[in-house]
Structures are given as C-alpha cells and as structure tokens.
C-alpha cells in the first residue's frame, strides 16, 4: 500500500515526475538540476525512489531520463503530477487509510489549507453517505476523495454544488471508460441502472456566512463483486467495462471538469449555465419516478432540473412540482433508477 503523503506541486519528487511525464524525449540530469535547483545526487535519489514504486524510467548516457511507463499507484506525487488546474486539487493530501476524507478535509481547511485542497484515501473506515448511511470503503479498488472549498455566495446555494460535482464525475467517468454514465438525481452516478458513485456535501457556517464546504466523492472503480444486499443496485467500472480502470486518471479529470463547472456555477450561483448538460445526463429524465418525501410519497414523471437544482416532477393532473433534494429521495417505479 502506498504511503500517506502531501504534495502542493512544489516538492522535488512531484516536479521530476511532472517533467518526465510532460516530455516525450529524454530529459538530461543537468536539465533537471537546473530547473529544480537541486544536485545530481538529489535527482538520482528521486529517480531511484520512483523506480522502487514501479515507474519504468530509462537512463541513457549523454541523453538523460525518460519515463517509459507508470504503475497504477495512488500517491500524492502521482496524483499531483497529473493535475493541471488553476486551483482544484493544487494541494493534494493522500492517506493510505482514514476514517473519513470529509472530516480530514474539513480539519485541513480549518488549519488554513487553500481553496481546492483535495484529500484522497485508499481506504475509509467510516465513510458517510446521504442521510447518515455508511459508505462501504474497501482498500485498493475505489476512489475516496474530498475537495474543500471556501465559497463566497449565500448558504442557500451550497446544496447545488453536489449537482455540480455530479456532472463533473459523470463526464469524467464517461471520458475515462467510454461507458454510458448517467446521473440519478441529485448526485448518484449510474451505469446500466446501477450505482457506481455517490457523494456527500457538507457545509460549515460562521455568523450565517459559509466558512467552508467539503464535497466527498466515492467511486466504485475496480471491485469485482458486491455483497448480496447491494448487488442489485451497485456496480463498478471494472464490472461494466470488463477490465481494470486506472484510478488516478479519474481523479485528474474530475478536478479539471469540476473546476470548469464550478467556475460556470459561480457566475450566477445557480445551475443555469450547466442545467442543459445536467439534464442531458439525467437518468430519470422522462421516466416515472416515486418521490419518497417524509411528508408524503407521490409519483410522477421527471422533467429535469430547474435553475435551483430542484427536480421537476409532472403529476398525473399535469401540474409540475419542484422537489428539493434535502431529505427527499427519488426512485424509479420498477427499480433503483
């Protein structure tokens, strides 16, 4: 299991890995020394450490170093060397094991970590889902990550960030795997009617203003089987694609898409700029749904979301009612979706 670590894109290991990854040709040792301001011995030690982790790095006299292949490993340096965003995931904290990435990210923000701090874990012992559910978190096969934000908009808008992240993850998984990924409102990602990803957004207030928001994401990547009690509703990317899927590439692309969609969102602080794309991905669109509202269940046809991220449900008499996520769940008439 990779060791826990932190990377803010400034450590030597991350820089060398980034440079090698971005160059198709050989990079001389002297060039690395000059770019990073370190000794040849320091460069050699990093190269040696990377090789021990499984990176195939060729060294040719008078030419330098070339990255031939990278292992499917999770580490702060590996993740950071792949991320090319302005702020999302520019500080990476990787944990081999933790109780909850949401809790870790919240603590880091309280200690002064920057907006966009990303916490990634190989295993969670007490992962959380919506309405207090436990998110099952085995090691080595899934993604458990949380991004920390310091928004400046009013608290009533924060719940829509879950939908923003859902769209980012939906696009990411489709790009990486080629699978037909969809969103089950408000925030589950499904493939062939089964859940591959869930997320949980938590907000902290100070004097009625947002202090921080953390968005936790759990993706079933390489599980090959599930417990009987969830096998009818859960699946993994590996099961659906029929082959192993790289986890770090998913983390990389999810940060790129999230940054793009978040910046569109904050221009209006509603879903108007990305509502069309969200509705195009909505698995419930045009389908009969059952709204499990504590005030009383009812059925109707899902007609997409509005600018505030509410699900529009057409009732039998033709009227439209807007459903706010909160404590409400939506299920298909004949199954999970």
C-alpha positions as CSV (number, residue, x, y, z in Angstrom):
1,X,0.0,0.0,0.0
2,X,1.5,3.4,-0.9
3,X,2.5,5.6,2.0
4,X,0.5,8.7,3.1
5,X,1.8,12.0,1.9
6,X,1.2,15.6,0.9
7,X,2.0,17.4,-2.3
8,X,1.5,21.0,-3.2
9,X,3.2,20.7,-6.6
10,X,6.4,22.1,-5.1
11,X,8.2,19.0,-3.8
12,X,11.1,17.7,-5.8
13,X,9.6,14.2,-6.4
14,X,6.4,15.7,-7.8
15,X,8.3,18.2,-10.0
16,X,10.6,15.5,-11.5
17,X,7.6,13.2,-12.2
18,X,5.7,16.1,-13.8
19,X,8.7,17.0,-16.0
20,X,9.2,13.4,-17.1
21,X,5.5,12.9,-17.8
22,X,5.3,16.1,-19.9
23,X,8.3,15.2,-22.1
24,X,8.2,12.5,-24.8
25,X,12.0,12.7,-25.2
26,X,14.9,12.3,-22.8
27,X,15.4,14.9,-20.1
28,X,19.0,15.3,-19.0
29,X,20.1,15.1,-15.4
30,X,21.6,18.6,-15.7
31,X,18.4,20.0,-17.1
32,X,16.5,18.6,-14.1
33,X,19.2,20.1,-11.8
34,X,18.9,23.5,-13.4
35,X,15.1,23.5,-13.4
36,X,14.7,22.4,-9.8
37,X,17.8,23.9,-8.3
38,X,19.0,20.6,-6.8
39,X,22.0,18.4,-7.0
40,X,22.5,15.5,-9.4
41,X,22.6,13.3,-6.3
42,X,19.1,14.6,-5.3
43,X,17.8,13.8,-8.8
44,X,19.3,10.3,-8.8
45,X,17.7,9.6,-5.4
46,X,14.3,10.6,-6.6
47,X,14.6,8.6,-9.8
48,X,15.6,5.6,-7.7
49,X,12.7,6.0,-5.4
50,X,10.3,6.3,-8.3
51,X,11.7,3.1,-9.8
52,X,11.1,1.3,-6.5
53,X,7.5,2.3,-6.7
54,X,7.2,0.7,-10.1
55,X,7.9,3.5,-12.5
56,X,9.9,2.4,-15.5
57,X,12.4,5.1,-16.1
58,X,15.1,4.6,-18.7
59,X,18.5,6.2,-18.2
60,X,20.8,6.7,-21.3
61,X,24.2,8.2,-21.0
62,X,24.5,11.6,-22.7
63,X,20.7,11.7,-23.1
64,X,19.2,11.6,-19.7
65,X,16.0,10.1,-18.3
66,X,12.8,9.1,-20.0
67,X,9.5,7.8,-18.4
68,X,8.5,4.6,-20.2
69,X,5.5,3.6,-18.1
70,X,3.9,4.3,-14.8
71,X,2.3,1.9,-12.3
72,X,-1.3,2.2,-11.2
73,X,-0.4,3.6,-7.8
74,X,-2.0,6.1,-5.6
75,X,0.3,8.6,-4.1
76,X,0.4,12.4,-3.5
77,X,3.2,12.8,-6.1
78,X,1.5,10.6,-8.7
79,X,-1.8,12.5,-8.4
80,X,-0.2,15.9,-8.3
81,X,2.0,15.3,-11.3
82,X,-1.1,14.6,-13.4
83,X,-3.3,17.6,-12.3
84,X,-3.1,20.7,-14.4
85,X,-5.7,23.0,-13.0
86,X,-5.7,26.6,-11.6
87,X,-6.9,25.7,-8.1
88,X,-8.8,22.5,-7.9
89,X,-6.5,19.8,-6.4
90,X,-3.4,22.0,-6.4
91,X,-2.8,20.8,-2.8
92,X,-3.0,17.1,-2.5
93,X,-3.2,15.1,0.7
94,X,-3.0,11.3,0.2
95,X,-3.9,9.0,3.0
96,X,-3.4,5.2,2.9
97,X,-6.2,4.9,5.4
98,X,-8.5,7.3,7.2
99,X,-11.9,7.5,9.0
100,X,-13.4,10.0,6.6
101,X,-11.9,12.2,3.8
102,X,-14.7,14.8,4.5
103,X,-13.6,15.0,8.2
104,X,-9.9,15.3,7.1
105,X,-10.6,18.0,4.6
106,X,-12.7,20.0,7.0
107,X,-9.9,19.9,9.5
108,X,-7.3,21.0,6.9
109,X,-9.4,24.0,5.9
110,X,-9.7,25.0,9.5
111,X,-5.9,24.9,9.7
112,X,-5.6,27.2,6.7
113,X,-5.3,24.9,3.7
114,X,-6.2,26.7,0.5
115,X,-9.4,26.6,-1.5
116,X,-9.4,23.5,-3.7
117,X,-7.5,21.3,-1.3
118,X,-8.0,17.7,-2.2
119,X,-7.9,14.7,0.2
120,X,-7.7,11.3,-1.3
121,X,-7.7,8.0,0.6
122,X,-7.1,4.4,-0.4
123,X,-9.4,3.2,2.3
124,X,-12.1,4.7,4.6
125,X,-13.1,3.1,7.9
126,X,-16.2,5.2,8.5
127,X,-17.2,6.6,5.1
128,X,-20.5,8.5,5.1
129,X,-23.4,8.7,2.6
130,X,-26.5,10.8,2.4
131,X,-28.8,10.8,5.5
132,X,-26.2,9.1,7.7
133,X,-25.8,6.0,5.7
134,X,-22.4,4.2,5.7
135,X,-20.4,4.1,2.5
136,X,-18.6,0.8,2.3
137,X,-14.9,1.5,1.6
138,X,-12.6,-1.4,0.8
139,X,-8.9,-0.7,0.2
140,X,-7.1,-0.8,-3.2
141,X,-10.1,-0.7,-5.6
142,X,-12.0,2.5,-5.2
143,X,-11.7,6.3,-5.0
144,X,-12.5,8.1,-1.9
145,X,-11.8,11.8,-2.2
146,X,-13.0,15.2,-0.8
147,X,-12.4,18.7,-2.2
148,X,-12.5,21.6,0.2
149,X,-14.0,25.0,-0.9
150,X,-14.3,28.5,0.6
151,X,-17.3,29.9,-1.4
152,X,-18.4,33.5,-1.1
153,X,-22.1,33.0,-2.1
154,X,-25.0,32.7,0.3
155,X,-25.5,29.4,2.2
156,X,-28.8,28.6,0.4
157,X,-26.9,28.0,-2.8
158,X,-24.3,25.5,-1.4
159,X,-26.5,22.4,-1.9
160,X,-26.3,22.8,-5.7
161,X,-22.5,22.1,-5.5
162,X,-23.5,18.5,-5.2
163,X,-25.1,18.6,-8.6
164,X,-22.0,20.5,-10.0
165,X,-19.8,17.7,-8.8
166,X,-22.2,15.0,-10.1
167,X,-21.9,16.5,-13.6
168,X,-18.1,16.6,-13.3
169,X,-17.9,13.0,-12.2
170,X,-20.4,11.9,-14.9
171,X,-18.3,13.5,-17.6
172,X,-15.1,12.2,-16.2
173,X,-16.2,8.5,-16.0
174,X,-17.6,8.6,-19.5
175,X,-14.3,10.1,-20.8
176,X,-12.1,7.6,-19.0
177,X,-14.1,4.4,-19.6
178,X,-16.2,5.1,-22.7
179,X,-19.3,3.8,-20.7
180,X,-22.7,5.5,-20.9
181,X,-22.7,7.2,-17.5
182,X,-25.8,9.0,-16.2
183,X,-26.9,11.0,-13.2
184,X,-29.6,9.7,-10.9
185,X,-30.8,13.0,-9.3
186,X,-29.4,14.6,-7.4
187,X,-25.9,13.1,-7.1
188,X,-25.6,9.3,-7.8
189,X,-23.7,8.3,-11.0
190,X,-25.2,5.1,-12.6
191,X,-24.2,2.8,-15.4
192,X,-26.8,0.4,-16.8
193,X,-29.1,1.3,-14.0
194,X,-26.7,0.6,-11.2
195,X,-24.8,2.9,-8.9
196,X,-21.1,3.4,-9.4
197,X,-20.6,6.7,-7.5
198,X,-22.1,8.6,-4.6
199,X,-21.2,11.9,-3.0
200,X,-21.9,13.9,0.1
201,X,-21.7,17.7,0.5
202,X,-21.2,19.2,4.0
203,X,-21.2,22.9,4.9
204,X,-19.9,24.8,7.9
205,X,-21.2,28.3,8.8
206,X,-19.8,31.2,10.8
207,X,-22.1,34.1,11.6
208,X,-24.6,33.0,8.9
209,X,-21.8,33.0,6.3
210,X,-20.2,30.0,4.6
211,X,-16.9,29.2,6.3
212,X,-16.3,26.1,4.2
213,X,-17.9,23.4,2.0
214,X,-16.5,19.9,1.5
215,X,-17.7,17.6,-1.2
216,X,-16.9,13.9,-0.7
217,X,-16.9,11.5,-3.6
218,X,-16.8,7.7,-3.6
219,X,-16.4,5.8,-6.9
220,X,-16.6,2.0,-7.3
221,X,-13.7,1.5,-9.7
222,X,-12.2,-2.0,-9.6
223,X,-14.5,-4.0,-7.4
224,X,-15.2,-7.4,-8.9
225,X,-18.2,-8.3,-6.7
226,X,-20.5,-6.8,-4.1
227,X,-22.3,-8.1,-1.0
228,X,-25.7,-9.7,-1.8
229,X,-27.6,-6.9,-0.1
230,X,-26.3,-4.2,-2.5
231,X,-25.5,-6.3,-5.6
232,X,-28.9,-5.5,-7.2
233,X,-28.2,-1.7,-7.1
234,X,-24.4,-1.3,-7.1
235,X,-21.8,-2.0,-9.7
236,X,-18.2,-0.9,-10.6
237,X,-16.5,0.5,-13.6
238,X,-14.5,-2.7,-13.9
239,X,-17.6,-4.9,-13.9
240,X,-19.3,-2.7,-16.6
241,X,-16.2,-2.3,-18.8
242,X,-14.8,-5.7,-18.3
243,X,-11.3,-4.5,-17.5
244,X,-9.3,-2.7,-14.8
245,X,-9.6,1.1,-14.8
246,X,-6.9,3.5,-13.6
247,X,-7.9,5.4,-10.5
248,X,-5.6,8.4,-10.8
249,X,-6.7,9.3,-14.3
250,X,-10.3,9.6,-12.8
251,X,-9.1,11.9,-10.0
252,X,-7.2,14.0,-12.5
253,X,-10.0,14.5,-14.9
254,X,-12.6,15.0,-12.2
255,X,-10.6,18.0,-10.9
256,X,-10.4,19.5,-14.4
257,X,-14.2,19.1,-15.0
258,X,-15.1,20.3,-11.5
259,X,-13.1,23.4,-11.8
260,X,-14.7,24.2,-15.2
261,X,-18.3,23.6,-14.0
262,X,-17.7,25.3,-10.6
263,X,-16.5,28.5,-12.4
264,X,-19.6,28.5,-14.6
265,X,-21.7,28.0,-11.5
266,X,-20.3,30.9,-9.5
267,X,-21.0,33.3,-12.3
268,X,-24.7,33.1,-11.5
269,X,-24.7,31.0,-8.3
270,X,-27.4,28.7,-9.8
271,X,-27.5,25.8,-12.3
272,X,-28.5,27.9,-15.4
273,X,-25.1,27.7,-17.1
274,X,-24.8,23.9,-16.8
275,X,-28.5,22.9,-16.5
276,X,-28.8,21.7,-20.1
277,X,-25.8,19.5,-19.8
278,X,-27.0,18.1,-16.5
279,X,-30.4,17.3,-17.9
280,X,-28.9,15.6,-20.9
281,X,-27.1,13.2,-18.4
282,X,-30.2,12.7,-16.2
283,X,-31.1,9.0,-16.0
284,X,-34.5,9.9,-14.6
285,X,-35.4,12.3,-17.5
286,X,-38.9,11.5,-18.9
287,X,-39.2,8.4,-16.5
288,X,-41.8,7.6,-14.0
289,X,-40.4,8.2,-10.5
290,X,-41.5,7.8,-6.9
291,X,-40.7,10.7,-4.6
292,X,-40.0,9.5,-1.1
293,X,-40.9,12.6,0.8
294,X,-41.3,12.3,4.6
295,X,-44.4,14.5,4.3
296,X,-46.0,12.0,1.9
297,X,-44.9,9.9,-1.1
298,X,-46.1,10.7,-4.6
299,X,-45.3,9.7,-8.1
300,X,-44.9,11.5,-11.4
301,X,-42.7,11.9,-14.5
302,X,-39.3,13.5,-14.1
303,X,-38.9,16.6,-16.4
304,X,-35.3,17.6,-15.5
305,X,-34.0,20.1,-13.0
306,X,-34.6,23.9,-12.7
307,X,-32.1,26.6,-12.2
308,X,-32.0,25.9,-8.5
309,X,-31.2,22.2,-9.0
310,X,-34.7,21.1,-7.9
311,X,-36.2,18.1,-9.8
312,X,-39.3,19.0,-11.7
313,X,-41.9,16.3,-11.4
314,X,-45.1,16.3,-13.6
315,X,-48.0,14.9,-11.6
316,X,-50.9,13.0,-13.0
317,X,-53.0,16.1,-13.4
318,X,-50.4,17.8,-15.5
319,X,-49.1,20.2,-12.8
320,X,-45.4,20.5,-12.1
321,X,-43.9,20.3,-8.6
322,X,-40.3,21.2,-7.8
323,X,-38.6,18.7,-5.5
324,X,-35.7,19.9,-3.3
325,X,-33.1,17.2,-2.5
326,X,-32.7,17.7,1.2
327,X,-34.3,14.8,2.9
328,X,-36.1,13.5,-0.2
329,X,-35.1,10.5,-2.3
330,X,-36.3,9.6,-5.7
331,X,-36.6,6.1,-7.0
332,X,-37.7,4.5,-10.3
333,X,-41.1,2.8,-10.3
334,X,-39.5,-0.6,-11.2
335,X,-36.1,-0.2,-9.6
336,X,-33.3,1.9,-8.2
337,X,-33.3,4.3,-11.2
